[in-house]
Amino acid sequence: MRTTAIPLLLLTLLSFSSAAQQVAWKFKTGGRVYSSAATTHNKVFIGSGDSCLYALNRQTGALLWKVKTGGAVHSTPLVYNGTVYAASFDGKLYAADEATGILRWTFTSGGEKMHDLWDYYLSSPIVSDGLLYWGSGDKNLYALDPATGKEAWRYTTGDVVHATPAVDSNRLYIGSFDGHLYCLNKKNGKLIWKFKTIGDTYFPKGEIQKGVTVHGGVVYFGSRDYNIYALDAKTGTGHWNRKEMGSWVIATPLIYGDNIYFGTSDTHRFYALGKDYGEDRWTLKLNMRVYGSAVAVDSTIFFGCFNGRLYGVDAHSGRTTFQFQTEGSRKNYQTVYGNNDEFRPGFALYGDGFLESEKQLHTLGSILSTPTLVDNIIYFGSSDGHVYAVKWK
């Protein structure tokens, strides 16, 4: 299969339709927004680094209600049976009434912990067959009653659990910063199997930071050991793995058609691989990391980048057909990048000044959020503090 590499410099020469830059609305929060949006027919729910969970009018962006927590809300909300669930860095899971925001219950874990500077996300809750599943920085995966918050069971891993669980049939899959992927019985939390990532010289644990994708009896996930893995969902044995030399694979993979799609961290690429064997389909060169997951609509793959741009690319060719730039990126892009879309002289992403560089990078309105598409509107959060609703058609 021929691999097509598309340099970022060519993207800047493309002409995009005015619709690609048309904002339906935007809402300003008081902190960075890494959370992805959950939607109903008339509401958008999203968390922010300002410690609030927000409910917004989906058509106008008007504030309907907000819940103030004790820490950054960097998990993606879940809407289930009239209740909105979201995790906060205060170590609690919040359950709020969907219509009013009035708290129904909170569940307190053993406390949160940030693994390192690049540990941006909290675990996002999911519900399956009457149980709510959620991971915590206290190393545990919890199973709770979604109506009351009462604990049904917990499973303890060897490190922080900020990945989002995934379920398939009677199995639950969760990754941990201890480098293991766990397959559990979702009813009682008993271990079915666990898989240890390979590890790398500088990242021997092979930490699993985000979620997995289960499709066709195969579990797909990325790791900080530079690998993306495909495992047999029933046994945990390997189907294939591929090493991205010099780059973590943080983004939860997307399966669309016969391909798997994901972005990389430090090699600044977005890939389409064959899902059965991991062979190259095409590669898109970028100039920054991709941590958020991609979504597919009508043969277009959408994903956000740390450079503050939201991309839409053709699923088959990798050709960019859509691009949107956040407010922060438009204002501050030239402080990080030159006219050639490469780092300006003197800007170093890593090194002695990496803390300041990371802070400056976020002034671009980095998109760590996974886009949500409803009725030709794309909803996502940004490091510039905004929640965006952007028309793409």
Secondary structure as UniProt FT lines:
FT   STRAND          5..6
FT   HELIX           8..11
FT   TURN            12..13
FT   HELIX           18..21
FT   STRAND          23..28
FT   STRAND          38..39
FT   STRAND          43..47
FT   TURN            49..50
FT   STRAND          52..57
FT   TURN            58..60
FT   STRAND          63..68
FT   STRAND          78..80
FT   TURN            81..82
FT   STRAND          83..87
FT   TURN            89..90
FT   STRAND          92..97
FT   TURN            98..100
FT   STRAND          103..108
FT   TURN            117..118
FT   STRAND          126..128
FT   TURN            129..130
FT   STRAND          131..135
FT   TURN            137..138
FT   STRAND          140..144
FT   TURN            146..148
FT   STRAND          151..156
FT   STRAND          166..168
FT   TURN            169..170
FT   STRAND          171..175
FT   TURN            177..178
FT   STRAND          180..185
FT   TURN            186..188
FT   STRAND          191..196
FT   TURN            204..205
FT   STRAND          213..215
FT   TURN            216..217
FT   STRAND          218..222
FT   TURN            224..225
FT   STRAND          227..232
FT   TURN            233..235
FT   STRAND          238..243
FT   TURN            245..246
FT   STRAND          254..256
FT   TURN            257..258
FT   STRAND          259..263
FT   TURN            266..267
FT   STRAND          269..274
FT   TURN            275..277
FT   STRAND          280..285
FT   STRAND          295..297
FT   TURN            298..299
FT   STRAND          300..304
FT   TURN            306..307
FT   STRAND          309..314
FT   TURN            315..317
FT   STRAND          320..325
FT   HELIX           327..336
FT   TURN            339..340
FT   TURN            345..346
FT   TURN            352..353
FT   HELIX           354..362
FT   TURN            363..364
FT   STRAND          372..374
FT   TURN            375..376
FT   STRAND          377..381
FT   TURN            383..384
FT   STRAND          386..391
//
